[in-house]
Protein backbone atom coordinates (compact mmCIF):
# COMPACT_ATOMS: atom_id res chain seq x y z
CA UNK A 1 0.00 0.00 0.00
CA UNK A 2 2.86 2.38 0.76
CA UNK A 3 4.38 1.59 -2.64
CA UNK A 4 1.53 3.23 -4.55
CA UNK A 5 1.89 6.89 -5.43
CA UNK A 6 -1.15 9.04 -6.08
CA UNK A 7 -1.08 10.67 -9.49
CA UNK A 8 -2.96 13.98 -9.36
CA UNK A 9 -5.85 14.12 -11.83
CA UNK A 10 -5.99 10.40 -12.56
CA UNK A 11 -9.24 9.57 -10.73
CA UNK A 12 -12.48 9.12 -12.67
CA UNK A 13 -14.88 11.77 -11.35
CA UNK A 14 -17.81 11.42 -13.78
CA UNK A 15 -20.16 10.24 -11.02
CA UNK A 16 -19.24 13.15 -8.76
CA UNK A 17 -19.72 15.61 -11.62
CA UNK A 18 -23.20 14.23 -12.38
CA UNK A 19 -24.15 14.37 -8.69
CA UNK A 20 -22.95 17.96 -8.36
CA UNK A 21 -24.78 18.96 -11.54
CA UNK A 22 -28.01 17.45 -10.19
CA UNK A 23 -27.53 19.21 -6.85
CA UNK A 24 -27.02 22.59 -8.52
CA UNK A 25 -30.07 22.02 -10.74
CA UNK A 26 -32.24 21.17 -7.71
CA UNK A 27 -31.01 24.22 -5.76
CA UNK A 28 -31.70 26.47 -8.75
CA UNK A 29 -35.22 25.09 -9.22
CA UNK A 30 -35.90 25.27 -5.49
CA UNK A 31 -34.80 28.91 -5.32
CA UNK A 32 -36.89 29.80 -8.38
CA UNK A 33 -39.99 28.10 -7.01
CA UNK A 34 -39.50 29.77 -3.61
CA UNK A 35 -39.17 33.20 -5.21
CA UNK A 36 -42.26 32.57 -7.35
CA UNK A 37 -44.28 31.55 -4.28
CA UNK A 38 -43.12 34.64 -2.38
CA UNK A 39 -44.08 36.91 -5.30
CA UNK A 40 -47.48 35.22 -5.56
CA UNK A 41 -48.09 35.63 -1.83
CA UNK A 42 -47.04 39.29 -1.94
CA UNK A 43 -49.33 40.04 -4.87
CA UNK A 44 -52.33 38.15 -3.54
CA UNK A 45 -52.07 39.74 -0.10
CA UNK A 46 -52.20 43.34 -1.31
C-alpha distance matrix in Angstrom:
0.0 3.8 5.4 5.8 9.0 11.0 14.3 17.1 19.3 17.4 17.1 20.0 22.1 25.3 25.2 24.9 27.7 29.9 29.4 30.3 33.3 34.5 34.3 36.2 38.8 39.3 39.8 42.2 44.2 44.2 45.6 48.2 49.4 49.6 51.6 53.9 54.5 55.4 57.7 59.4 59.9 61.3 63.7 64.9 65.5 67.9
3.8 0.0 3.8 5.5 7.7 10.4 13.8 16.5 19.3 17.9 18.2 21.5 23.4 26.8 27.0 26.4 29.0 31.5 31.0 31.5 34.5 36.1 35.6 37.2 40.0 40.7 40.8 43.2 45.4 45.4 46.5 49.2 50.6 50.6 52.5 54.9 55.7 56.3 58.6 60.4 60.9 62.1 64.6 65.9 66.4 68.7
5.4 3.8 0.0 3.8 6.5 9.9 12.6 15.9 18.6 16.8 17.7 21.0 23.5 26.7 27.3 27.0 29.3 31.9 31.8 32.4 35.1 36.8 36.7 38.2 40.9 41.8 42.1 44.3 46.5 46.8 47.8 50.3 51.9 52.2 53.9 56.2 57.2 57.9 60.0 61.9 62.6 63.8 66.1 67.5 68.2 70.3
5.8 5.5 3.8 0.0 3.8 6.6 9.3 12.6 15.0 13.1 13.9 17.2 19.7 22.9 23.7 23.4 25.6 28.2 28.3 28.8 31.4 33.3 33.2 34.7 37.3 38.4 38.7 40.8 43.0 43.4 44.5 46.9 48.5 48.9 50.5 52.8 53.9 54.6 56.7 58.5 59.3 60.5 62.8 64.2 65.0 67.1
9.0 7.7 6.5 3.8 0.0 3.8 6.3 9.4 12.4 11.2 12.6 16.2 18.4 21.9 23.0 22.3 24.1 27.0 27.3 27.4 29.9 32.1 31.9 33.0 35.8 37.1 37.2 39.0 41.5 42.0 42.8 45.1 47.0 47.3 48.8 51.1 52.4 53.0 54.9 56.9 57.8 58.8 61.0 62.6 63.4 65.4
11.0 10.4 9.9 6.6 3.8 0.0 3.8 6.2 9.0 8.2 9.3 13.1 15.0 18.5 19.7 18.7 20.5 23.5 23.8 23.7 26.2 28.4 28.3 29.3 32.0 33.4 33.5 35.3 37.8 38.4 39.1 41.4 43.3 43.7 45.1 47.4 48.7 49.3 51.2 53.2 54.1 55.1 57.3 58.9 59.8 61.7
14.3 13.8 12.6 9.3 6.3 3.8 0.0 3.8 6.3 5.8 8.3 11.9 14.0 17.3 19.1 18.3 19.4 22.6 23.4 23.1 25.2 27.8 27.9 28.6 31.2 32.9 33.1 34.5 37.1 38.0 38.6 40.6 42.7 43.3 44.5 46.7 48.3 48.9 50.5 52.6 53.8 54.7 56.7 58.5 59.4 61.2
17.1 16.5 15.9 12.6 9.4 6.2 3.8 0.0 3.8 5.7 7.8 11.2 12.3 15.7 17.7 16.3 17.0 20.5 21.2 20.4 22.5 25.3 25.3 25.6 28.3 30.2 30.1 31.4 34.1 35.0 35.4 37.5 39.7 40.2 41.2 43.5 45.2 45.7 47.3 49.5 50.6 51.4 53.4 55.3 56.2 57.9
19.3 19.3 18.6 15.0 12.4 9.0 6.3 3.8 0.0 3.8 5.8 8.4 9.3 12.4 14.9 13.8 14.0 17.4 18.6 17.9 19.5 22.5 22.8 23.0 25.5 27.6 27.8 28.8 31.5 32.7 33.2 35.0 37.2 38.0 39.0 41.1 42.9 43.6 45.0 47.1 48.5 49.3 51.1 53.0 54.1 55.8
17.4 17.9 16.8 13.1 11.2 8.2 5.8 5.7 3.8 0.0 3.8 6.6 9.1 11.9 14.3 14.1 14.7 17.6 19.0 19.0 20.7 23.2 24.0 24.6 26.8 28.8 29.4 30.6 32.9 34.1 35.0 36.7 38.7 39.7 40.9 42.8 44.5 45.5 47.0 48.8 50.2 51.3 53.1 54.8 56.0 57.9
17.1 18.2 17.7 13.9 12.6 9.3 8.3 7.8 5.8 3.8 0.0 3.8 6.1 9.3 10.9 10.8 12.1 14.8 15.8 16.2 18.2 20.4 21.0 22.1 24.3 25.9 26.7 28.2 30.3 31.4 32.5 34.3 36.1 37.1 38.5 40.4 41.9 43.0 44.6 46.3 47.6 48.9 50.7 52.2 53.5 55.5
20.0 21.5 21.0 17.2 16.2 13.1 11.9 11.2 8.4 6.6 3.8 0.0 3.8 5.9 7.9 8.8 9.8 11.9 13.4 14.4 15.8 17.8 19.0 20.2 21.9 23.7 24.9 26.2 28.0 29.3 30.7 32.3 33.9 35.2 36.7 38.3 39.8 41.2 42.7 44.2 45.7 47.1 48.7 50.1 51.6 53.6
22.1 23.4 23.5 19.7 18.4 15.0 14.0 12.3 9.3 9.1 6.1 3.8 0.0 3.8 5.5 5.3 6.2 8.7 10.0 10.6 12.2 14.4 15.4 16.5 18.3 20.1 21.1 22.5 24.4 25.7 27.0 28.6 30.3 31.5 33.0 34.6 36.1 37.4 39.0 40.6 42.0 43.4 45.0 46.5 47.9 49.9
25.3 26.8 26.7 22.9 21.9 18.5 17.3 15.7 12.4 11.9 9.3 5.9 3.8 0.0 3.8 5.5 5.1 6.2 8.7 9.9 10.5 12.4 14.3 15.4 16.5 18.4 20.1 21.1 22.6 24.2 25.8 27.0 28.6 30.2 31.7 33.0 34.6 36.2 37.6 38.9 40.6 42.1 43.5 44.8 46.5 48.6
25.2 27.0 27.3 23.7 23.0 19.7 19.1 17.7 14.9 14.3 10.9 7.9 5.5 3.8 0.0 3.8 5.4 5.2 6.2 8.6 9.9 10.7 12.3 14.3 15.4 16.6 18.5 20.0 21.2 22.5 24.4 25.9 27.0 28.5 30.4 31.6 32.9 34.6 36.3 37.4 38.9 40.6 42.2 43.2 44.8 47.1
24.9 26.4 27.0 23.4 22.3 18.7 18.3 16.3 13.8 14.1 10.8 8.8 5.3 5.5 3.8 0.0 3.8 5.5 5.1 6.1 8.5 9.9 10.4 12.2 14.1 15.3 16.4 18.2 20.0 20.9 22.4 24.3 25.6 26.7 28.5 30.2 31.4 32.8 34.5 36.0 37.2 38.8 40.5 41.8 43.1 45.3
27.7 29.0 29.3 25.6 24.1 20.5 19.4 17.0 14.0 14.7 12.1 9.8 6.2 5.1 5.4 3.8 0.0 3.8 5.5 5.2 6.1 8.6 9.8 10.6 12.2 14.2 15.4 16.4 18.3 19.8 21.1 22.5 24.3 25.6 27.0 28.5 30.2 31.5 33.0 34.5 36.1 37.4 39.0 40.5 42.0 43.9
29.9 31.5 31.9 28.2 27.0 23.5 22.6 20.5 17.4 17.6 14.8 11.9 8.7 6.2 5.2 5.5 3.8 0.0 3.8 5.5 5.1 6.2 8.6 10.0 10.5 12.3 14.3 15.3 16.5 18.2 20.0 21.1 22.4 24.2 25.8 26.9 28.5 30.2 31.6 32.8 34.5 36.1 37.5 38.7 40.4 42.6
29.4 31.0 31.8 28.3 27.3 23.8 23.4 21.2 18.6 19.0 15.8 13.4 10.0 8.7 6.2 5.1 5.5 3.8 0.0 3.8 5.4 5.2 6.2 8.7 9.9 10.6 12.4 14.3 15.4 16.3 18.3 20.0 21.0 22.3 24.3 25.7 26.8 28.5 30.3 31.4 32.7 34.5 36.2 37.2 38.7 41.0
30.3 31.5 32.4 28.8 27.4 23.7 23.1 20.4 17.9 19.0 16.2 14.4 10.6 9.9 8.6 6.1 5.2 5.5 3.8 0.0 3.8 5.4 5.0 6.2 8.5 9.8 10.5 12.2 14.2 15.1 16.4 18.3 19.9 20.9 22.5 24.2 25.6 26.8 28.5 30.1 31.4 32.8 34.6 36.0 37.3 39.4
33.3 34.5 35.1 31.4 29.9 26.2 25.2 22.5 19.5 20.7 18.2 15.8 12.2 10.5 9.9 8.5 6.1 5.1 5.4 3.8 0.0 3.8 5.4 5.2 6.2 8.7 10.0 10.6 12.3 14.1 15.4 16.6 18.3 19.9 21.2 22.6 24.3 25.8 27.1 28.6 30.3 31.6 33.0 34.5 36.2 38.1
34.5 36.1 36.8 33.3 32.1 28.4 27.8 25.3 22.5 23.2 20.4 17.8 14.4 12.4 10.7 9.9 8.6 6.2 5.2 5.4 3.8 0.0 3.8 5.5 5.0 6.2 8.6 9.9 10.6 12.1 14.2 15.3 16.3 18.1 19.9 21.0 22.3 24.2 25.7 26.8 28.4 30.1 31.5 32.6 34.3 36.5
34.3 35.6 36.7 33.2 31.9 28.3 27.9 25.3 22.8 24.0 21.0 19.0 15.4 14.3 12.3 10.4 9.8 8.6 6.2 5.0 5.4 3.8 0.0 3.8 5.4 5.2 6.2 8.6 10.0 10.4 12.2 14.2 15.3 16.3 18.3 19.9 21.0 22.4 24.3 25.6 26.8 28.4 30.2 31.4 32.7 35.0
36.2 37.2 38.2 34.7 33.0 29.3 28.6 25.6 23.0 24.6 22.1 20.2 16.5 15.4 14.3 12.2 10.6 10.0 8.7 6.2 5.2 5.5 3.8 0.0 3.8 5.5 5.1 6.1 8.6 9.8 10.5 12.2 14.2 15.2 16.5 18.3 19.9 21.0 22.5 24.2 25.7 26.9 28.6 30.1 31.5 33.4
38.8 40.0 40.9 37.3 35.8 32.0 31.2 28.3 25.5 26.8 24.3 21.9 18.3 16.5 15.4 14.1 12.2 10.5 9.9 8.5 6.2 5.0 5.4 3.8 0.0 3.8 5.5 5.1 6.2 8.5 10.0 10.6 12.2 14.1 15.4 16.5 18.3 20.0 21.2 22.4 24.3 25.8 27.0 28.4 30.2 32.1
39.3 40.7 41.8 38.4 37.1 33.4 32.9 30.2 27.6 28.8 25.9 23.7 20.1 18.4 16.6 15.3 14.2 12.3 10.6 9.8 8.7 6.2 5.2 5.5 3.8 0.0 3.8 5.4 5.2 5.9 8.5 9.8 10.4 12.0 14.1 15.2 16.3 18.1 19.8 20.8 22.3 24.1 25.6 26.6 28.2 30.5
39.8 40.8 42.1 38.7 37.2 33.5 33.1 30.1 27.8 29.4 26.7 24.9 21.1 20.1 18.5 16.4 15.4 14.3 12.4 10.5 10.0 8.6 6.2 5.1 5.5 3.8 0.0 3.8 5.5 5.0 6.0 8.5 9.9 10.4 12.1 14.1 15.2 16.3 18.2 19.8 20.9 22.3 24.2 25.6 26.8 28.9
42.2 43.2 44.3 40.8 39.0 35.3 34.5 31.4 28.8 30.6 28.2 26.2 22.5 21.1 20.0 18.2 16.4 15.3 14.3 12.2 10.6 9.9 8.6 6.1 5.1 5.4 3.8 0.0 3.8 5.4 5.2 6.2 8.6 9.9 10.7 12.3 14.3 15.4 16.6 18.3 20.0 21.1 22.6 24.3 25.8 27.6
44.2 45.4 46.5 43.0 41.5 37.8 37.1 34.1 31.5 32.9 30.3 28.0 24.4 22.6 21.2 20.0 18.3 16.5 15.4 14.2 12.3 10.6 10.0 8.6 6.2 5.2 5.5 3.8 0.0 3.8 5.5 5.1 6.1 8.5 9.9 10.4 12.2 14.2 15.3 16.3 18.2 19.9 21.0 22.3 24.1 26.2
44.2 45.4 46.8 43.4 42.0 38.4 38.0 35.0 32.7 34.1 31.4 29.3 25.7 24.2 22.5 20.9 19.8 18.2 16.3 15.1 14.1 12.1 10.4 9.8 8.5 5.9 5.0 5.4 3.8 0.0 3.8 5.5 5.2 6.1 8.6 9.9 10.5 12.2 14.2 15.3 16.4 18.3 20.0 21.0 22.4 24.7
45.6 46.5 47.8 44.5 42.8 39.1 38.6 35.4 33.2 35.0 32.5 30.7 27.0 25.8 24.4 22.4 21.1 20.0 18.3 16.4 15.4 14.2 12.2 10.5 10.0 8.5 6.0 5.2 5.5 3.8 0.0 3.8 5.5 5.1 6.1 8.6 9.9 10.5 12.3 14.2 15.3 16.4 18.3 19.9 21.0 23.0
48.2 49.2 50.3 46.9 45.1 41.4 40.6 37.5 35.0 36.7 34.3 32.3 28.6 27.0 25.9 24.3 22.5 21.1 20.0 18.3 16.6 15.3 14.2 12.2 10.6 9.8 8.5 6.2 5.1 5.5 3.8 0.0 3.8 5.4 5.2 6.1 8.6 9.9 10.6 12.2 14.2 15.3 16.5 18.2 19.9 21.6
49.4 50.6 51.9 48.5 47.0 43.3 42.7 39.7 37.2 38.7 36.1 33.9 30.3 28.6 27.0 25.6 24.3 22.4 21.0 19.9 18.3 16.3 15.3 14.2 12.2 10.4 9.9 8.6 6.1 5.2 5.5 3.8 0.0 3.8 5.5 5.0 6.1 8.6 9.9 10.4 12.2 14.2 15.3 16.3 18.1 20.3
49.6 50.6 52.2 48.9 47.3 43.7 43.3 40.2 38.0 39.7 37.1 35.2 31.5 30.2 28.5 26.7 25.6 24.2 22.3 20.9 19.9 18.1 16.3 15.2 14.1 12.0 10.4 9.9 8.5 6.1 5.1 5.4 3.8 0.0 3.8 5.4 5.1 6.2 8.7 9.9 10.6 12.3 14.3 15.3 16.4 18.7
51.6 52.5 53.9 50.5 48.8 45.1 44.5 41.2 39.0 40.9 38.5 36.7 33.0 31.7 30.4 28.5 27.0 25.8 24.3 22.5 21.2 19.9 18.3 16.5 15.4 14.1 12.1 10.7 9.9 8.6 6.1 5.2 5.5 3.8 0.0 3.8 5.4 5.1 6.2 8.6 9.8 10.5 12.3 14.2 15.3 17.0
53.9 54.9 56.2 52.8 51.1 47.4 46.7 43.5 41.1 42.8 40.4 38.3 34.6 33.0 31.6 30.2 28.5 26.9 25.7 24.2 22.6 21.0 19.9 18.3 16.5 15.2 14.1 12.3 10.4 9.9 8.6 6.1 5.0 5.4 3.8 0.0 3.8 5.5 5.1 6.1 8.6 9.9 10.6 12.1 14.1 15.9
54.5 55.7 57.2 53.9 52.4 48.7 48.3 45.2 42.9 44.5 41.9 39.8 36.1 34.6 32.9 31.4 30.2 28.5 26.8 25.6 24.3 22.3 21.0 19.9 18.3 16.3 15.2 14.3 12.2 10.5 9.9 8.6 6.1 5.1 5.4 3.8 0.0 3.8 5.5 5.0 6.1 8.5 9.9 10.4 12.0 14.5
55.4 56.3 57.9 54.6 53.0 49.3 48.9 45.7 43.6 45.5 43.0 41.2 37.4 36.2 34.6 32.8 31.5 30.2 28.5 26.8 25.8 24.2 22.4 21.0 20.0 18.1 16.3 15.4 14.2 12.2 10.5 9.9 8.6 6.2 5.1 5.5 3.8 0.0 3.8 5.4 5.1 6.1 8.6 9.9 10.5 12.6
57.7 58.6 60.0 56.7 54.9 51.2 50.5 47.3 45.0 47.0 44.6 42.7 39.0 37.6 36.3 34.5 33.0 31.6 30.3 28.5 27.1 25.7 24.3 22.5 21.2 19.8 18.2 16.6 15.3 14.2 12.3 10.6 9.9 8.7 6.2 5.1 5.5 3.8 0.0 3.8 5.5 5.1 6.1 8.5 9.9 11.1
59.4 60.4 61.9 58.5 56.9 53.2 52.6 49.5 47.1 48.8 46.3 44.2 40.6 38.9 37.4 36.0 34.5 32.8 31.4 30.1 28.6 26.8 25.6 24.2 22.4 20.8 19.8 18.3 16.3 15.3 14.2 12.2 10.4 9.9 8.6 6.1 5.0 5.4 3.8 0.0 3.8 5.5 5.2 6.0 8.4 10.3
59.9 60.9 62.6 59.3 57.8 54.1 53.8 50.6 48.5 50.2 47.6 45.7 42.0 40.6 38.9 37.2 36.1 34.5 32.7 31.4 30.3 28.4 26.8 25.7 24.3 22.3 20.9 20.0 18.2 16.4 15.3 14.2 12.2 10.6 9.8 8.6 6.1 5.1 5.5 3.8 0.0 3.8 5.5 5.2 6.0 8.8
61.3 62.1 63.8 60.5 58.8 55.1 54.7 51.4 49.3 51.3 48.9 47.1 43.4 42.1 40.6 38.8 37.4 36.1 34.5 32.8 31.6 30.1 28.4 26.9 25.8 24.1 22.3 21.1 19.9 18.3 16.4 15.3 14.2 12.3 10.5 9.9 8.5 6.1 5.1 5.5 3.8 0.0 3.8 5.7 5.4 6.6
63.7 64.6 66.1 62.8 61.0 57.3 56.7 53.4 51.1 53.1 50.7 48.7 45.0 43.5 42.2 40.5 39.0 37.5 36.2 34.6 33.0 31.5 30.2 28.6 27.0 25.6 24.2 22.6 21.0 20.0 18.3 16.5 15.3 14.3 12.3 10.6 9.9 8.6 6.1 5.2 5.5 3.8 0.0 3.8 5.5 5.6
64.9 65.9 67.5 64.2 62.6 58.9 58.5 55.3 53.0 54.8 52.2 50.1 46.5 44.8 43.2 41.8 40.5 38.7 37.2 36.0 34.5 32.6 31.4 30.1 28.4 26.6 25.6 24.3 22.3 21.0 19.9 18.2 16.3 15.3 14.2 12.1 10.4 9.9 8.5 6.0 5.2 5.7 3.8 0.0 3.8 5.7
65.5 66.4 68.2 65.0 63.4 59.8 59.4 56.2 54.1 56.0 53.5 51.6 47.9 46.5 44.8 43.1 42.0 40.4 38.7 37.3 36.2 34.3 32.7 31.5 30.2 28.2 26.8 25.8 24.1 22.4 21.0 19.9 18.1 16.4 15.3 14.1 12.0 10.5 9.9 8.4 6.0 5.4 5.5 3.8 0.0 3.8
67.9 68.7 70.3 67.1 65.4 61.7 61.2 57.9 55.8 57.9 55.5 53.6 49.9 48.6 47.1 45.3 43.9 42.6 41.0 39.4 38.1 36.5 35.0 33.4 32.1 30.5 28.9 27.6 26.2 24.7 23.0 21.6 20.3 18.7 17.0 15.9 14.5 12.6 11.1 10.3 8.8 6.6 5.6 5.7 3.8 0.0
